[in-house]
Amino acid sequence: MLPVGIGPCTSCQIDKIVDTRSRRGITEDLVQWKGWDSFYNSWLPRLYIQEKYGNPPKSLLCNAVQ
């Protein structure tokens, strides 16, 4: 779910939330990683993002998500 070869860590930072969707009742956000090409954008469950990275500031959320 993260860029290849990268585990959840502090060096992997969220640049912005590009989109959101709901699958099987779980809200997922499309994450663009800081310093990574959009090819590596990842769909992650919102609860996972909140647990590992905290709540991203509203400024990171795209218009579709706000």
PDB file of N, CA, C and O in Angstrom:
ATOM      1  N   MET A   1       0.803  -1.187   0.000  1.00  0.00           N
ATOM      2  CA  MET A   1       0.000   0.000   0.000  1.00  0.00           C
ATOM      3  C   MET A   1       0.856   1.265   0.000  1.00  0.00           C
ATOM      4  O   MET A   1       0.407   2.323  -0.442  1.00  0.00           O
ATOM      5  N   LEU A   2       2.063   1.157   0.485  1.00  0.00           N
ATOM      6  CA  LEU A   2       2.995   2.276   0.459  1.00  0.00           C
ATOM      7  C   LEU A   2       3.934   2.103  -0.725  1.00  0.00           C
ATOM      8  O   LEU A   2       3.979   1.025  -1.318  1.00  0.00           O
ATOM      9  N   PRO A   3       4.684   3.141  -1.082  1.00  0.00           N
ATOM     10  CA  PRO A   3       5.650   2.980  -2.167  1.00  0.00           C
ATOM     11  C   PRO A   3       6.546   1.762  -1.932  1.00  0.00           C
ATOM     12  O   PRO A   3       6.901   1.447  -0.796  1.00  0.00           O
ATOM     13  N   VAL A   4       6.903   1.082  -3.025  1.00  0.00           N
ATOM     14  CA  VAL A   4       7.667  -0.156  -2.962  1.00  0.00           C
ATOM     15  C   VAL A   4       8.918   0.010  -2.107  1.00  0.00           C
ATOM     16  O   VAL A   4       9.673   0.968  -2.278  1.00  0.00           O
ATOM     17  N   GLY A   5       9.132  -0.922  -1.193  1.00  0.00           N
ATOM     18  CA  GLY A   5      10.313  -0.902  -0.355  1.00  0.00           C
ATOM     19  C   GLY A   5      10.221   0.025   0.840  1.00  0.00           C
ATOM     20  O   GLY A   5      11.186   0.163   1.592  1.00  0.00           O
ATOM     21  N   ILE A   6       9.076   0.662   1.026  1.00  0.00           N
ATOM     22  CA  ILE A   6       8.903   1.607   2.129  1.00  0.00           C
ATOM     23  C   ILE A   6       7.844   1.060   3.079  1.00  0.00           C
ATOM     24  O   ILE A   6       6.725   0.758   2.663  1.00  0.00           O
ATOM     25  N   GLY A   7       8.195   0.935   4.330  1.00  0.00           N
ATOM     26  CA  GLY A   7       7.230   0.545   5.354  1.00  0.00           C
ATOM     27  C   GLY A   7       6.708   1.793   6.025  1.00  0.00           C
ATOM     28  O   GLY A   7       7.236   2.882   5.798  1.00  0.00           O
ATOM     29  N   PRO A   8       5.664   1.658   6.861  1.00  0.00           N
ATOM     30  CA  PRO A   8       5.168   2.837   7.557  1.00  0.00           C
ATOM     31  C   PRO A   8       6.247   3.403   8.471  1.00  0.00           C
ATOM     32  O   PRO A   8       6.726   2.717   9.373  1.00  0.00           O
ATOM     33  N   CYS A   9       6.619   4.630   8.240  1.00  0.00           N
ATOM     34  CA  CYS A   9       7.656   5.268   9.040  1.00  0.00           C
ATOM     35  C   CYS A   9       7.522   6.778   8.920  1.00  0.00           C
ATOM     36  O   CYS A   9       6.734   7.280   8.118  1.00  0.00           O
ATOM     37  N   THR A  10       8.284   7.484   9.710  1.00  0.00           N
ATOM     38  CA  THR A  10       8.181   8.944   9.700  1.00  0.00           C
ATOM     39  C   THR A  10       8.758   9.564   8.437  1.00  0.00           C
ATOM     40  O   THR A  10       8.426  10.706   8.116  1.00  0.00           O
ATOM     41  N   SER A  11       9.618   8.844   7.705  1.00  0.00           N
ATOM     42  CA  SER A  11      10.197   9.422   6.498  1.00  0.00           C
ATOM     43  C   SER A  11       9.216   9.399   5.326  1.00  0.00           C
ATOM     44  O   SER A  11       9.452  10.059   4.314  1.00  0.00           O
ATOM     45  N   CYS A  12       8.139   8.659   5.447  1.00  0.00           N
ATOM     46  CA  CYS A  12       7.121   8.592   4.401  1.00  0.00           C
ATOM     47  C   CYS A  12       5.987   9.517   4.825  1.00  0.00           C
ATOM     48  O   CYS A  12       5.159   9.158   5.662  1.00  0.00           O
ATOM     49  N   GLN A  13       5.959  10.712   4.237  1.00  0.00           N
ATOM     50  CA  GLN A  13       4.994  11.729   4.651  1.00  0.00           C
ATOM     51  C   GLN A  13       3.909  11.922   3.606  1.00  0.00           C
ATOM     52  O   GLN A  13       4.156  11.825   2.404  1.00  0.00           O
ATOM     53  N   ILE A  14       2.715  12.193   4.081  1.00  0.00           N
ATOM     54  CA  ILE A  14       1.598  12.469   3.187  1.00  0.00           C
ATOM     55  C   ILE A  14       1.752  13.880   2.631  1.00  0.00           C
ATOM     56  O   ILE A  14       1.899  14.844   3.383  1.00  0.00           O
ATOM     57  N   ASP A  15       1.715  13.988   1.298  1.00  0.00           N
ATOM     58  CA  ASP A  15       1.738  15.305   0.656  1.00  0.00           C
ATOM     59  C   ASP A  15       0.323  15.870   0.646  1.00  0.00           C
ATOM     60  O   ASP A  15       0.091  17.001   1.074  1.00  0.00           O
ATOM     61  N   LYS A  16      -0.627  15.063   0.149  1.00  0.00           N
ATOM     62  CA  LYS A  16      -2.027  15.477   0.153  1.00  0.00           C
ATOM     63  C   LYS A  16      -2.921  14.273  -0.086  1.00  0.00           C
ATOM     64  O   LYS A  16      -2.476  13.216  -0.534  1.00  0.00           O
ATOM     65  N   ILE A  17      -4.196  14.464   0.227  1.00  0.00           N
ATOM     66  CA  ILE A  17      -5.232  13.480  -0.065  1.00  0.00           C
ATOM     67  C   ILE A  17      -5.847  13.885  -1.401  1.00  0.00           C
ATOM     68  O   ILE A  17      -6.397  14.977  -1.540  1.00  0.00           O
ATOM     69  N   VAL A  18      -5.744  12.988  -2.379  1.00  0.00           N
ATOM     70  CA  VAL A  18      -6.165  13.313  -3.742  1.00  0.00           C
ATOM     71  C   VAL A  18      -7.642  13.015  -3.975  1.00  0.00           C
ATOM     72  O   VAL A  18      -8.319  13.747  -4.697  1.00  0.00           O
ATOM     73  N   ASP A  19      -8.142  11.943  -3.365  1.00  0.00           N
ATOM     74  CA  ASP A  19      -9.527  11.528  -3.601  1.00  0.00           C
ATOM     75  C   ASP A  19      -9.983  10.677  -2.419  1.00  0.00           C
ATOM     76  O   ASP A  19      -9.184  10.326  -1.550  1.00  0.00           O
ATOM     77  N   THR A  20     -11.253  10.356  -2.396  1.00  0.00           N
ATOM     78  CA  THR A  20     -11.799   9.474  -1.365  1.00  0.00           C
ATOM     79  C   THR A  20     -12.820   8.547  -2.003  1.00  0.00           C
ATOM     80  O   THR A  20     -13.434   8.874  -3.019  1.00  0.00           O
ATOM     81  N   ARG A  21     -12.989   7.374  -1.382  1.00  0.00           N
ATOM     82  CA  ARG A  21     -13.977   6.416  -1.873  1.00  0.00           C
ATOM     83  C   ARG A  21     -14.418   5.551  -0.697  1.00  0.00           C
ATOM     84  O   ARG A  21     -13.799   5.558   0.367  1.00  0.00           O
ATOM     85  N   SER A  22     -15.501   4.806  -0.914  1.00  0.00           N
ATOM     86  CA  SER A  22     -15.978   3.865   0.084  1.00  0.00           C
ATOM     87  C   SER A  22     -16.045   2.496  -0.567  1.00  0.00           C
ATOM     88  O   SER A  22     -16.704   2.312  -1.591  1.00  0.00           O
ATOM     89  N   ARG A  23     -15.356   1.537   0.039  1.00  0.00           N
ATOM     90  CA  ARG A  23     -15.369   0.156  -0.465  1.00  0.00           C
ATOM     91  C   ARG A  23     -15.720  -0.768   0.676  1.00  0.00           C
ATOM     92  O   ARG A  23     -15.067  -0.770   1.720  1.00  0.00           O
ATOM     93  N   ARG A  24     -16.774  -1.563   0.463  1.00  0.00           N
ATOM     94  CA  ARG A  24     -17.228  -2.523   1.478  1.00  0.00           C
ATOM     95  C   ARG A  24     -17.463  -1.844   2.823  1.00  0.00           C
ATOM     96  O   ARG A  24     -17.191  -2.416   3.879  1.00  0.00           O
ATOM     97  N   GLY A  25     -17.970  -0.623   2.766  1.00  0.00           N
ATOM     98  CA  GLY A  25     -18.292   0.110   3.982  1.00  0.00           C
ATOM     99  C   GLY A  25     -17.105   0.768   4.670  1.00  0.00           C
ATOM    100  O   GLY A  25     -17.250   1.311   5.765  1.00  0.00           O
ATOM    101  N   ILE A  26     -15.928   0.727   4.043  1.00  0.00           N
ATOM    102  CA  ILE A  26     -14.724   1.329   4.613  1.00  0.00           C
ATOM    103  C   ILE A  26     -14.334   2.539   3.778  1.00  0.00           C
ATOM    104  O   ILE A  26     -14.179   2.436   2.562  1.00  0.00           O
ATOM    105  N   THR A  27     -14.176   3.691   4.434  1.00  0.00           N
ATOM    106  CA  THR A  27     -13.752   4.904   3.736  1.00  0.00           C
ATOM    107  C   THR A  27     -12.249   4.838   3.503  1.00  0.00           C
ATOM    108  O   THR A  27     -11.475   4.618   4.435  1.00  0.00           O
ATOM    109  N   GLU A  28     -11.842   5.032   2.246  1.00  0.00           N
ATOM    110  CA  GLU A  28     -10.432   5.030   1.871  1.00  0.00           C
ATOM    111  C   GLU A  28     -10.071   6.361   1.229  1.00  0.00           C
ATOM    112  O   GLU A  28     -10.882   6.961   0.523  1.00  0.00           O
ATOM    113  N   ASP A  29      -8.849   6.818   1.479  1.00  0.00           N
ATOM    114  CA  ASP A  29      -8.343   8.045   0.868  1.00  0.00           C
ATOM    115  C   ASP A  29      -7.185   7.707  -0.047  1.00  0.00           C
ATOM    116  O   ASP A  29      -6.358   6.852   0.269  1.00  0.00           O
ATOM    117  N   LEU A  30      -7.131   8.388  -1.190  1.00  0.00           N
ATOM    118  CA  LEU A  30      -6.015   8.236  -2.121  1.00  0.00           C
ATOM    119  C   LEU A  30      -4.929   9.212  -1.694  1.00  0.00           C
ATOM    120  O   LEU A  30      -5.098  10.427  -1.787  1.00  0.00           O
ATOM    121  N   VAL A  31      -3.815   8.665  -1.224  1.00  0.00           N
ATOM    122  CA  VAL A  31      -2.726   9.449  -0.651  1.00  0.00           C
ATOM    123  C   VAL A  31      -1.652   9.710  -1.693  1.00  0.00           C
ATOM    124  O   VAL A  31      -1.199   8.789  -2.372  1.00  0.00           O
ATOM    125  N   GLN A  32      -1.247  10.961  -1.817  1.00  0.00           N
ATOM    126  CA  GLN A  32      -0.068  11.307  -2.611  1.00  0.00           C
ATOM    127  C   GLN A  32       1.059  11.527  -1.615  1.00  0.00           C
ATOM    128  O   GLN A  32       0.936  12.331  -0.691  1.00  0.00           O
ATOM    129  N   TRP A  33       2.169  10.797  -1.813  1.00  0.00           N
ATOM    130  CA  TRP A  33       3.293  10.836  -0.876  1.00  0.00           C
ATOM    131  C   TRP A  33       4.243  11.969  -1.227  1.00  0.00           C
ATOM    132  O   TRP A  33       4.550  12.192  -2.399  1.00  0.00           O
ATOM    133  N   LYS A  34       4.700  12.675  -0.222  1.00  0.00           N
ATOM    134  CA  LYS A  34       5.632  13.785  -0.408  1.00  0.00           C
ATOM    135  C   LYS A  34       6.942  13.251  -0.978  1.00  0.00           C
ATOM    136  O   LYS A  34       7.558  12.348  -0.413  1.00  0.00           O
ATOM    137  N   GLY A  35       7.361  13.830  -2.121  1.00  0.00           N
ATOM    138  CA  GLY A  35       8.610  13.439  -2.762  1.00  0.00           C
ATOM    139  C   GLY A  35       8.493  12.247  -3.696  1.00  0.00           C
ATOM    140  O   GLY A  35       9.490  11.820  -4.278  1.00  0.00           O
ATOM    141  N   TRP A  36       7.281  11.698  -3.851  1.00  0.00           N
ATOM    142  CA  TRP A  36       7.071  10.542  -4.719  1.00  0.00           C
ATOM    143  C   TRP A  36       6.180  10.931  -5.893  1.00  0.00           C
ATOM    144  O   TRP A  36       5.316  11.797  -5.761  1.00  0.00           O
ATOM    145  N   ASP A  37       6.391  10.294  -7.034  1.00  0.00           N
ATOM    146  CA  ASP A  37       5.580  10.504  -8.228  1.00  0.00           C
ATOM    147  C   ASP A  37       4.159   9.994  -7.976  1.00  0.00           C
ATOM    148  O   ASP A  37       3.950   9.126  -7.129  1.00  0.00           O
ATOM    149  N   SER A  38       3.192  10.533  -8.707  1.00  0.00           N
ATOM    150  CA  SER A  38       1.795  10.123  -8.531  1.00  0.00           C
ATOM    151  C   SER A  38       1.585   8.643  -8.857  1.00  0.00           C
ATOM    152  O   SER A  38       0.564   8.073  -8.471  1.00  0.00           O
ATOM    153  N   PHE A  39       2.523   8.014  -9.555  1.00  0.00           N
ATOM    154  CA  PHE A  39       2.458   6.576  -9.828  1.00  0.00           C
ATOM    155  C   PHE A  39       2.352   5.791  -8.520  1.00  0.00           C
ATOM    156  O   PHE A  39       1.755   4.715  -8.489  1.00  0.00           O
ATOM    157  N   TYR A  40       2.924   6.320  -7.451  1.00  0.00           N
ATOM    158  CA  TYR A  40       2.960   5.634  -6.159  1.00  0.00           C
ATOM    159  C   TYR A  40       1.812   6.032  -5.229  1.00  0.00           C
ATOM    160  O   TYR A  40       1.810   5.639  -4.063  1.00  0.00           O
ATOM    161  N   ASN A  41       0.829   6.809  -5.724  1.00  0.00           N
ATOM    162  CA  ASN A  41      -0.335   7.129  -4.902  1.00  0.00           C
ATOM    163  C   ASN A  41      -0.965   5.834  -4.405  1.00  0.00           C
ATOM    164  O   ASN A  41      -0.990   4.834  -5.123  1.00  0.00           O
ATOM    165  N   SER A  42      -1.471   5.855  -3.184  1.00  0.00           N
ATOM    166  CA  SER A  42      -1.985   4.639  -2.556  1.00  0.00           C
ATOM    167  C   SER A  42      -3.358   4.869  -1.943  1.00  0.00           C
ATOM    168  O   SER A  42      -3.603   5.894  -1.308  1.00  0.00           O
ATOM    169  N   TRP A  43      -4.256   3.898  -2.140  1.00  0.00           N
ATOM    170  CA  TRP A  43      -5.534   3.917  -1.435  1.00  0.00           C
ATOM    171  C   TRP A  43      -5.305   3.300  -0.067  1.00  0.00           C
ATOM    172  O   TRP A  43      -4.878   2.151   0.041  1.00  0.00           O
ATOM    173  N   LEU A  44      -5.590   4.068   0.977  1.00  0.00           N
ATOM    174  CA  LEU A  44      -5.427   3.589   2.347  1.00  0.00           C
ATOM    175  C   LEU A  44      -6.711   3.836   3.129  1.00  0.00           C
ATOM    176  O   LEU A  44      -7.369   4.858   2.935  1.00  0.00           O
ATOM    177  N   PRO A  45      -7.070   2.906   4.011  1.00  0.00           N
ATOM    178  CA  PRO A  45      -8.237   3.161   4.865  1.00  0.00           C
ATOM    179  C   PRO A  45      -8.008   4.406   5.716  1.00  0.00           C
ATOM    180  O   PRO A  45      -6.919   4.607   6.253  1.00  0.00           O
ATOM    181  N   ARG A  46      -9.033   5.234   5.834  1.00  0.00           N
ATOM    182  CA  ARG A  46      -8.914   6.479   6.586  1.00  0.00           C
ATOM    183  C   ARG A  46      -8.505   6.221   8.039  1.00  0.00           C
ATOM    184  O   ARG A  46      -7.723   6.986   8.602  1.00  0.00           O
ATOM    185  N   LEU A  47      -9.023   5.159   8.647  1.00  0.00           N
ATOM    186  CA  LEU A  47      -8.654   4.839  10.033  1.00  0.00           C
ATOM    187  C   LEU A  47      -7.164   4.529  10.148  1.00  0.00           C
ATOM    188  O   LEU A  47      -6.528   4.896  11.136  1.00  0.00           O
ATOM    189  N   TYR A  48      -6.605   3.856   9.142  1.00  0.00           N
ATOM    190  CA  TYR A  48      -5.165   3.566   9.139  1.00  0.00           C
ATOM    191  C   TYR A  48      -4.365   4.867   9.081  1.00  0.00           C
ATOM    192  O   TYR A  48      -3.383   5.035   9.805  1.00  0.00           O
ATOM    193  N   ILE A  49      -4.789   5.776   8.223  1.00  0.00           N
ATOM    194  CA  ILE A  49      -4.094   7.067   8.092  1.00  0.00           C
ATOM    195  C   ILE A  49      -4.137   7.811   9.421  1.00  0.00           C
ATOM    196  O   ILE A  49      -3.128   8.361   9.862  1.00  0.00           O
ATOM    197  N   GLN A  50      -5.299   7.828  10.053  1.00  0.00           N
ATOM    198  CA  GLN A  50      -5.437   8.536  11.322  1.00  0.00           C
ATOM    199  C   GLN A  50      -4.571   7.908  12.410  1.00  0.00           C
ATOM    200  O   GLN A  50      -3.987   8.621  13.226  1.00  0.00           O
ATOM    201  N   GLU A  51      -4.483   6.569  12.427  1.00  0.00           N
ATOM    202  CA  GLU A  51      -3.675   5.880  13.438  1.00  0.00           C
ATOM    203  C   GLU A  51      -2.181   6.100  13.227  1.00  0.00           C
ATOM    204  O   GLU A  51      -1.449   6.341  14.187  1.00  0.00           O
ATOM    205  N   LYS A  52      -1.725   6.019  11.982  1.00  0.00           N
ATOM    206  CA  LYS A  52      -0.298   6.079  11.685  1.00  0.00           C
ATOM    207  C   LYS A  52       0.227   7.487  11.469  1.00  0.00           C
ATOM    208  O   LYS A  52       1.377   7.780  11.797  1.00  0.00           O
ATOM    209  N   TYR A  53      -0.611   8.364  10.915  1.00  0.00           N
ATOM    210  CA  TYR A  53      -0.140   9.692  10.517  1.00  0.00           C
ATOM    211  C   TYR A  53      -0.918  10.826  11.175  1.00  0.00           C
ATOM    212  O   TYR A  53      -0.604  11.994  10.950  1.00  0.00           O
ATOM    213  N   GLY A  54      -1.917  10.507  11.977  1.00  0.00           N
ATOM    214  CA  GLY A  54      -2.758  11.541  12.572  1.00  0.00           C
ATOM    215  C   GLY A  54      -3.755  12.058  11.548  1.00  0.00           C
ATOM    216  O   GLY A  54      -3.803  11.567  10.420  1.00  0.00           O
ATOM    217  N   ASN A  55      -4.534  13.026  11.930  1.00  0.00           N
ATOM    218  CA  ASN A  55      -5.494  13.628  10.998  1.00  0.00           C
ATOM    219  C   ASN A  55      -4.768  14.633  10.126  1.00  0.00           C
ATOM    220  O   ASN A  55      -4.220  15.607  10.641  1.00  0.00           O
ATOM    221  N   PRO A  56      -4.749  14.419   8.794  1.00  0.00           N
ATOM    222  CA  PRO A  56      -4.099  15.411   7.940  1.00  0.00           C
ATOM    223  C   PRO A  56      -4.837  16.734   8.011  1.00  0.00           C
ATOM    224  O   PRO A  56      -6.065  16.750   8.087  1.00  0.00           O
ATOM    225  N   PRO A  57      -4.106  17.855   7.988  1.00  0.00           N
ATOM    226  CA  PRO A  57      -4.771  19.157   7.999  1.00  0.00           C
ATOM    227  C   PRO A  57      -5.696  19.305   6.799  1.00  0.00           C
ATOM    228  O   PRO A  57      -5.456  18.714   5.746  1.00  0.00           O
ATOM    229  N   LYS A  58      -6.747  20.092   6.958  1.00  0.00           N
ATOM    230  CA  LYS A  58      -7.701  20.288   5.860  1.00  0.00           C
ATOM    231  C   LYS A  58      -7.025  20.820   4.611  1.00  0.00           C
ATOM    232  O   LYS A  58      -7.508  20.586   3.503  1.00  0.00           O
ATOM    233  N   SER A  59      -5.914  21.532   4.767  1.00  0.00           N
ATOM    234  CA  SER A  59      -5.222  22.088   3.602  1.00  0.00           C
ATOM    235  C   SER A  59      -4.674  20.988   2.699  1.00  0.00           C
ATOM    236  O   SER A  59      -4.393  21.234   1.527  1.00  0.00           O
ATOM    237  N   LEU A  60      -4.519  19.768   3.238  1.00  0.00           N
ATOM    238  CA  LEU A  60      -4.015  18.655   2.419  1.00  0.00           C
ATOM    239  C   LEU A  60      -5.133  17.999   1.627  1.00  0.00           C
ATOM    240  O   LEU A  60      -4.866  17.280   0.663  1.00  0.00           O
ATOM    241  N   LEU A  61      -6.370  18.232   2.013  1.00  0.00           N
ATOM    242  CA  LEU A  61      -7.488  17.569   1.367  1.00  0.00           C
ATOM    243  C   LEU A  61      -7.882  18.292   0.089  1.00  0.00           C
ATOM    244  O   LEU A  61      -7.932  19.522   0.048  1.00  0.00           O
ATOM    245  N   CYS A  62      -8.159  17.519  -0.952  1.00  0.00           N
ATOM    246  CA  CYS A  62      -8.592  18.132  -2.209  1.00  0.00           C
ATOM    247  C   CYS A  62     -10.042  18.582  -2.061  1.00  0.00           C
ATOM    248  O   CYS A  62     -10.709  18.217  -1.092  1.00  0.00           O
ATOM    249  N   ASN A  63     -10.530  19.368  -3.007  1.00  0.00           N
ATOM    250  CA  ASN A  63     -11.893  19.891  -2.955  1.00  0.00           C
ATOM    251  C   ASN A  63     -12.931  18.773  -2.896  1.00  0.00           C
ATOM    252  O   ASN A  63     -13.972  18.933  -2.259  1.00  0.00           O
ATOM    253  N   ALA A  64     -12.658  17.635  -3.557  1.00  0.00           N
ATOM    254  CA  ALA A  64     -13.626  16.532  -3.596  1.00  0.00           C
ATOM    255  C   ALA A  64     -13.812  15.919  -2.219  1.00  0.00           C
ATOM    256  O   ALA A  64     -14.873  15.367  -1.930  1.00  0.00           O
ATOM    257  N   VAL A  65     -12.798  16.005  -1.362  1.00  0.00           N
ATOM    258  CA  VAL A  65     -12.849  15.350  -0.063  1.00  0.00           C
ATOM    259  C   VAL A  65     -13.411  16.268   1.010  1.00  0.00           C
ATOM    260  O   VAL A  65     -14.050  15.790   1.946  1.00  0.00           O
ATOM    261  N   GLN A  66     -13.189  17.572   0.899  1.00  0.00           N
ATOM    262  CA  GLN A  66     -13.590  18.519   1.959  1.00  0.00           C
ATOM    263  C   GLN A  66     -15.071  18.615   2.118  1.00  0.00           C
ATOM    264  O   GLN A  66     -15.553  19.367   2.965  1.00  0.00           O
TER     265      GLN A  66
END
